[in-house]
Amino acid sequence: MNSPSSPADGPLVGELDEDALLARILPQLPRGAATLVPPGDDAAVVAAPDGRFVVTTDVLVEDHHFRRRWSDGSDVGQRAAVQNLADVAAMGAHPTSLVVSLVVPGDLPAQWVEDLARGFAAVCGPLDVGVVGGDLSGGPVVVVSVTAHGDLEGRDPVLRSGARAGDVVAHAGVRGRSAAGWALLEAGRGAAHPGLVDAYLRPSSPLASGVAAARAGASAMLDVSDGLLRDAGRIARASGVALDLEGPSAFAADLAALEPAARELAADAGDWVMTGGEDHGLLATFPASATLPVGFAAVGRVVSGAPGVLVQGEPWSGTGGWDHFER
């Protein structure tokens, strides 16, 4: 886990004007292959050769989605980039650009904002995704709002509503790591399990798998941001079908990674696997005749019946998973 920046690292945001702060941010940001006009004018221009573009937006609010005592700017930048790019990938699109709006308090170290930009670059640069503009404002806490764009490259978008009885349910990515990392940080036990803490602070999504799934004929897909069971229910309701998933015992690699932390916290690793959010894997359904692309593994099947989720044939009616408004 990185150490959060401190005022000793340089000036505070309140000691700089907007142009000076931008001068620290913009050199860190990747341009991206699709960017025709980069930041510097009133708006950027990004190519959309397909004639359509995918667009999604998300927001991170300090002390609701992250805490500065746990996360430095790079952590938050990487996390914000991944959670938005995963939504683009879940449509079967190739990510092309991000626009970032940032609210910062005056007592925030300017170095934290530079680190935020470097976090975006760490994720977007290798993917040739441009960070092409945004906005700056002052406020009482840090708020990072991201809008992401993607290119369908001539394909139809993969919606949540296309699953059909007989399809295979498959997942790419890990399950439960982020939930375990959050629980460890809350309990003050993060130092003993740095890999799980990193999975919470800087999740890694199988972003290339979204396009691969679309090319393989995926009938439905979404980004697993709120937990495997909760998000499976969203496909089920949108498609008017039931998704019958394997139980936690089927996810041996995930359980093996989580069991030591679960024992330490007297927690259930299976609950983390089935209901833990913010790993940003991809859950998709494929026709039974399709060959699953590399990275996807079958985790269940689509069956007819009342829309909902089954676990090994038994109805699941729990409320696990992330809910922004849960009290």
C-alpha positions in Angstrom: 0.0 0.0 0.0 1.3 3.4 -0.9 1.8 6.1 1.8 -0.6 9.0 1.5 1.0 12.3 0.6 1.4 15.0 3.2 1.7 18.8 3.1 5.5 18.4 3.4 5.4 17.1 -0.2 4.9 20.6 -1.5 2.3 23.4 -1.7 -1.3 23.0 -0.8 -4.1 23.3 -3.4 -5.2 26.5 -1.7 -1.8 28.1 -2.3 -2.1 27.6 -6.1 -4.4 29.2 -8.7 -6.3 27.0 -11.2 -3.7 27.4 -14.0 -0.8 26.4 -11.7 -2.7 23.3 -10.5 -3.5 22.3 -14.1 0.1 22.8 -15.0 0.9 20.1 -12.5 -1.9 17.7 -13.7 -1.9 17.9 -17.5 1.7 16.7 -18.2 0.9 13.4 -16.3 -2.1 12.5 -18.5 -2.0 10.2 -21.5 -3.4 11.6 -24.8 -4.8 8.3 -26.3 -4.9 7.3 -30.0 -8.5 8.4 -30.5 -7.8 12.0 -29.3 -7.9 14.5 -32.1 -7.8 17.7 -30.0 -6.3 17.2 -26.5 -6.9 19.3 -23.4 -6.2 23.0 -23.8 -9.3 24.3 -25.7 -12.9 24.6 -24.4 -13.5 20.9 -25.2 -11.5 18.0 -26.5 -12.3 16.2 -29.8 -12.3 12.4 -29.9 -12.7 10.2 -33.0 -15.8 8.0 -33.2 -15.1 5.9 -36.3 -18.0 3.6 -35.6 -20.5 6.5 -35.8 -21.6 5.6 -32.3 -19.9 5.8 -28.9 -20.4 4.2 -25.5 -20.5 6.7 -22.6 -20.7 6.1 -18.9 -20.0 8.1 -15.7 -19.2 7.4 -12.1 -18.2 9.3 -9.0 -15.9 8.7 -6.0 -16.6 10.8 -2.9 -14.1 11.0 0.0 -15.1 9.1 3.1 -17.9 7.4 1.2 -15.9 5.5 -1.5 -12.4 6.1 -0.2 -10.5 7.5 2.8 -7.3 9.5 2.4 -5.8 7.9 5.5 -5.8 4.6 3.5 -5.4 5.9 -0.1 -3.0 8.2 -1.8 -3.9 10.1 -5.0 -2.5 7.3 -7.2 -4.7 4.7 -5.5 -7.8 6.8 -6.1 -6.8 7.6 -9.7 -6.3 4.0 -10.6 -9.5 2.9 -8.9 -11.6 5.7 -10.6 -10.1 4.7 -14.0 -10.8 1.0 -13.6 -14.3 1.3 -12.4 -15.3 3.4 -15.4 -13.3 1.5 -18.0 -14.9 -1.7 -16.7 -18.4 -0.3 -17.6 -17.2 0.4 -21.1 -15.7 -3.1 -21.4 -19.0 -4.6 -20.2 -20.7 -3.2 -23.2 -18.2 -5.0 -25.4 -16.5 -1.8 -26.4 -12.9 -0.7 -26.6 -12.3 2.2 -24.2 -11.0 5.4 -25.9 -11.1 8.4 -23.5 -11.9 9.7 -20.1 -13.1 13.1 -18.9 -12.4 13.8 -15.2 -14.0 16.5 -13.0 -12.3 17.1 -9.6 -13.4 18.8 -6.4 -10.6 19.4 -3.9 -10.4 21.2 -0.6 -7.8 24.0 -0.2 -5.8 22.1 2.4 -5.2 19.1 0.1 -1.5 18.8 -0.9 -1.0 19.6 -4.5 1.2 16.5 -4.7 -1.9 14.4 -4.0 -3.6 15.8 -7.1 -0.4 15.1 -9.2 -0.5 11.5 -7.8 -4.1 11.2 -8.8 -3.2 12.1 -12.4 -0.4 9.5 -12.3 -2.9 6.9 -11.1 -5.1 7.6 -14.2 -2.0 7.4 -16.4 -1.0 4.1 -14.9 -4.2 2.5 -16.0 -5.0 4.5 -19.2 -1.6 4.8 -20.7 -1.0 1.1 -21.4 -4.5 0.9 -23.0 -3.9 3.9 -25.2 -6.9 5.6 -23.5 -6.7 9.4 -23.4 -7.6 11.6 -20.4 -8.8 14.4 -22.5 -10.2 17.1 -20.1 -12.6 17.8 -17.3 -13.1 20.5 -14.7 -11.7 21.7 -11.3 -13.6 23.1 -8.4 -13.1 23.7 -4.7 -15.1 22.0 -2.0 -15.0 20.5 1.5 -13.9 17.0 0.4 -12.3 15.3 -2.6 -14.8 14.2 -5.3 -13.6 12.5 -8.4 -16.2 12.3 -11.2 -15.2 10.4 -14.4 -17.0 10.1 -17.7 -15.6 7.3 -20.0 -16.1 6.7 -23.7 -15.7 3.6 -25.8 -15.8 2.5 -29.4 -18.0 -0.5 -30.4 -15.9 -1.0 -33.6 -18.9 -1.9 -35.6 -20.3 -4.5 -33.2 -23.7 -4.4 -31.5 -23.5 -3.5 -27.8 -23.7 -6.3 -25.3 -26.7 -5.5 -23.1 -27.9 -7.0 -19.8 -31.2 -8.0 -21.4 -29.9 -10.7 -23.9 -29.6 -13.8 -21.7 -31.7 -16.7 -22.7 -32.5 -20.1 -21.1 -29.8 -22.6 -22.0 -27.0 -20.0 -22.0 -23.8 -20.5 -20.0 -23.0 -18.0 -17.2 -19.3 -17.2 -17.1 -17.1 -14.8 -15.2 -13.7 -13.2 -15.9 -11.6 -11.8 -13.1 -11.4 -12.4 -9.3 -14.1 -12.4 -6.6 -14.0 -11.3 -3.0 -10.6 -9.7 -3.0 -11.7 -6.1 -2.7 -14.3 -6.9 0.0 -11.6 -8.6 2.0 -9.2 -5.7 1.6 -11.8 -3.3 2.8 -12.6 -5.5 5.9 -8.9 -5.7 6.7 -8.4 -2.0 6.6 -11.5 -1.4 8.7 -10.2 -3.8 11.3 -6.7 -2.3 11.2 -5.2 -5.6 9.9 -4.2 -4.5 6.4 -0.4 -4.9 6.9 -0.7 -8.6 7.2 -2.4 -9.1 3.8 -1.0 -6.4 1.4 -2.3 -8.2 -1.7 -5.9 -8.1 -0.6 -5.5 -4.5 0.5 -4.1 -3.6 -2.9 -7.1 -5.3 -4.5 -9.4 -2.9 -2.7 -7.3 0.2 -3.2 -6.3 -0.5 -6.8 -8.7 -3.1 -8.3 -7.6 -4.8 -11.6 -10.3 -5.5 -14.1 -9.9 -7.9 -17.1 -10.7 -5.0 -19.4 -9.7 -6.7 -22.7 -12.1 -9.5 -21.9 -15.1 -7.3 -22.7 -14.2 -7.1 -26.4 -13.2 -10.8 -26.4 -16.6 -11.7 -25.0 -18.5 -9.6 -27.6 -16.5 -11.2 -30.4 -17.3 -14.7 -28.9 -21.0 -14.0 -29.1 -21.9 -13.0 -25.5 -25.6 -12.6 -25.1 -25.5 -10.4 -22.0 -22.8 -8.9 -19.8 -22.1 -6.4 -17.0 -19.3 -5.2 -14.7 -19.4 -6.9 -11.3 -19.1 -3.8 -9.1 -21.7 -4.6 -6.5 -21.2 -8.3 -5.9 -21.6 -11.5 -7.9 -25.1 -12.3 -6.7 -26.5 -8.8 -6.7 -25.2 -8.1 -10.2 -26.3 -11.5 -11.5 -29.8 -10.5 -10.4 -29.6 -7.4 -12.6 -29.0 -9.6 -15.7 -31.8 -11.9 -14.6 -34.3 -9.1 -14.2 -33.3 -7.4 -17.4 -33.5 -10.6 -19.4 -36.6 -12.1 -17.8 -34.8 -15.3 -16.8 -33.1 -16.9 -13.8 -29.4 -17.4 -13.3 -28.5 -20.6 -11.5 -24.9 -20.1 -10.1 -22.5 -22.4 -8.5 -21.9 -22.0 -4.7 -18.8 -20.5 -3.2 -17.1 -24.0 -3.0 -16.8 -23.9 -6.8 -14.4 -20.9 -6.6 -11.4 -22.7 -5.1 -8.7 -20.2 -6.1 -10.7 -17.3 -4.7 -11.3 -19.1 -1.4 -7.7 -20.1 -1.1 -6.6 -16.4 -1.4 -9.2 -15.3 1.1 -9.3 -17.9 3.8 -6.3 -16.7 5.9 -7.8 -13.2 6.2 -11.2 -14.6 6.8 -9.9 -16.7 9.7 -8.1 -13.7 11.2 -11.3 -11.6 11.0 -13.7 -14.4 11.9 -15.4 -13.8 8.6 -16.8 -16.0 5.9 -14.6 -16.1 2.8 -17.6 -17.5 0.8 -19.6 -14.4 1.6 -16.8 -12.3 0.2 -16.8 -14.4 -3.0 -20.5 -14.3 -3.6 -21.5 -10.8 -2.3 -18.3 -8.7 -2.2 -18.2 -5.8 -4.6 -15.7 -3.6 -6.4 -13.5 -6.4 -7.9 -14.8 -5.2 -11.4 -14.8 -8.6 -13.0 -17.1 -9.2 -16.0 -20.2 -11.5 -15.7 -21.5 -12.6 -19.0 -23.8 -15.2 -20.6 -23.0 -17.1 -23.8 -24.9 -19.5 -26.0 -24.2 -23.1 -25.1 -22.5 -23.6 -28.5 -20.0 -20.7 -27.9 -16.4 -21.2 -27.0 -15.6 -19.2 -23.9 -12.9 -16.6 -24.5 -9.6 -16.8 -22.6 -10.1 -15.5 -19.0 -13.7 -16.6 -18.7 -14.8 -19.6 -16.6 -18.3 -21.1 -16.4 -20.0 -20.3 -13.1 -23.6 -21.4 -13.8 -26.3 -21.5 -16.4 -29.4 -19.5 -17.4 -32.7 -21.3 -16.8 -36.3 -20.4 -17.4 -38.6 -19.3 -14.6 -39.3 -16.2 -12.4 -36.5 -13.7 -12.9 -33.9 -14.0 -10.1 -30.8 -15.8 -8.9 -30.5 -19.4 -7.8 -27.5 -20.8 -6.0 -27.2 -24.5 -6.9 -30.9 -24.6 -7.7 -32.0 -22.8 -4.5 -33.5 -19.3 -4.7 -31.3 -16.5 -3.3 -33.1 -13.6 -1.7 -30.4 -12.0 0.3 -29.3 -8.4 0.3 -25.6 -8.8 0.2 -23.4 -6.7 -2.1 -22.7 -3.0 -2.3 -25.6 -0.5 -2.1 -24.8 3.2 -2.2 -27.8 4.0 0.0 -27.9 1.1 2.4 -28.0 2.4 6.0 
